[in-house]
């Protein structure tokens, strides 16, 4: 009476390495999906942003993450100086730039 249910329960579970692979496979599948849908595109955007920040130069038009638009007047290693109005210059950390438009670029609406 006590031994028959124990044998029935033991026979229904996969044994050894096959059981381990069956239980780990969904976790590996989820990790692969996250890598291709989230991690890899984010790494690509980070590389593009770093390249854009390193390529900023004098007379470019820069847009900060806060939405301030200005002309770059001076470039240092970690900061830039922007002229946001005639005679008004501010220092901005390079990492906060969200967009850099090259000097002489045509506006989007023309």
C-alpha positions as CSV (number, residue, x, y, z in Angstrom):
1,X,0.0,0.0,0.0
2,X,2.8,2.5,0.9
3,X,5.3,1.4,-1.7
4,X,3.2,1.5,-4.9
5,X,2.6,5.3,-4.9
6,X,6.3,6.0,-4.4
7,X,7.2,3.8,-7.4
8,X,4.6,5.5,-9.5
9,X,5.9,9.0,-8.6
10,X,9.5,8.1,-9.3
11,X,8.7,6.7,-12.7
12,X,7.1,9.9,-14.0
13,X,10.1,12.2,-13.5
14,X,12.9,12.4,-16.1
15,X,16.1,11.0,-14.7
16,X,19.7,12.5,-14.7
17,X,21.1,14.8,-17.3
18,X,18.0,14.8,-19.5
19,X,15.8,16.1,-16.7
20,X,18.4,18.9,-16.0
21,X,18.5,19.9,-19.6
22,X,14.7,20.0,-19.8
23,X,14.5,22.3,-16.8
24,X,17.4,24.6,-17.9
25,X,16.4,25.0,-21.6
26,X,13.6,27.5,-21.0
27,X,15.9,29.7,-19.0
28,X,18.6,29.7,-21.7
29,X,15.9,30.4,-24.3
30,X,14.7,33.5,-22.3
31,X,18.3,34.7,-22.0
32,X,19.0,34.4,-25.7
33,X,15.7,36.3,-26.5
34,X,16.6,39.1,-24.0
35,X,20.1,39.4,-25.5
36,X,18.9,39.8,-29.1
37,X,15.9,42.0,-28.3
38,X,17.2,44.2,-25.5
39,X,20.9,44.0,-24.7
40,X,22.5,44.0,-28.2
41,X,20.4,47.0,-29.5
42,X,21.2,49.0,-26.4
43,X,25.0,48.3,-26.8
44,X,24.8,49.5,-30.4
45,X,23.0,52.7,-29.4
46,X,25.7,53.3,-26.7
47,X,28.5,52.9,-29.2
48,X,26.8,55.3,-31.7
49,X,26.3,57.9,-28.9
50,X,29.9,57.7,-27.8
51,X,31.1,58.1,-31.4
52,X,28.8,61.1,-31.9
53,X,30.1,62.7,-28.7
54,X,33.7,62.2,-29.6
55,X,33.2,63.6,-33.1
56,X,31.7,67.0,-31.9
57,X,33.7,70.0,-33.0
58,X,33.6,73.7,-33.1
59,X,30.6,75.3,-35.1
60,X,28.5,72.2,-34.9
61,X,24.9,72.6,-33.6
62,X,24.4,70.5,-30.5
63,X,21.2,69.5,-28.7
64,X,21.4,68.5,-25.0
65,X,19.2,65.9,-23.3
66,X,17.3,68.8,-21.7
67,X,16.4,70.2,-25.1
68,X,18.8,73.2,-25.2
69,X,20.0,73.9,-28.7
70,X,23.2,75.9,-29.3
71,X,26.3,76.4,-31.4
72,X,29.5,74.7,-30.2
73,X,32.2,77.4,-29.6
74,X,34.8,75.4,-27.7
75,X,35.5,71.7,-27.2
76,X,37.4,70.2,-24.2
77,X,38.0,66.6,-23.2
78,X,34.8,66.2,-21.1
79,X,32.9,69.5,-21.7
80,X,31.8,71.8,-24.5
81,X,30.9,75.4,-24.5
82,X,27.7,76.3,-26.4
83,X,26.4,79.6,-27.4
84,X,22.6,79.4,-26.9
85,X,21.9,83.0,-27.7
86,X,24.0,85.9,-28.9
87,X,26.6,86.5,-26.1
88,X,25.2,83.8,-23.9
89,X,27.6,80.8,-23.5
90,X,27.1,77.8,-21.3
91,X,29.3,74.8,-20.5
92,X,27.8,71.4,-21.0
93,X,29.1,68.0,-20.2
94,X,29.6,66.0,-23.4
95,X,27.7,63.0,-22.1
96,X,24.5,64.9,-22.0
97,X,24.4,65.6,-25.7
98,X,21.6,63.9,-27.5
99,X,22.2,65.1,-31.0
100,X,25.0,66.8,-32.9
101,X,24.3,68.4,-36.3
102,X,27.4,69.1,-38.4
103,X,28.2,72.7,-39.4
104,X,26.4,73.6,-42.6
105,X,23.8,70.8,-42.4
106,X,20.5,71.5,-44.1
107,X,17.6,71.9,-41.7
108,X,15.1,69.1,-41.7
109,X,12.1,71.2,-42.8
110,X,13.8,72.7,-45.9
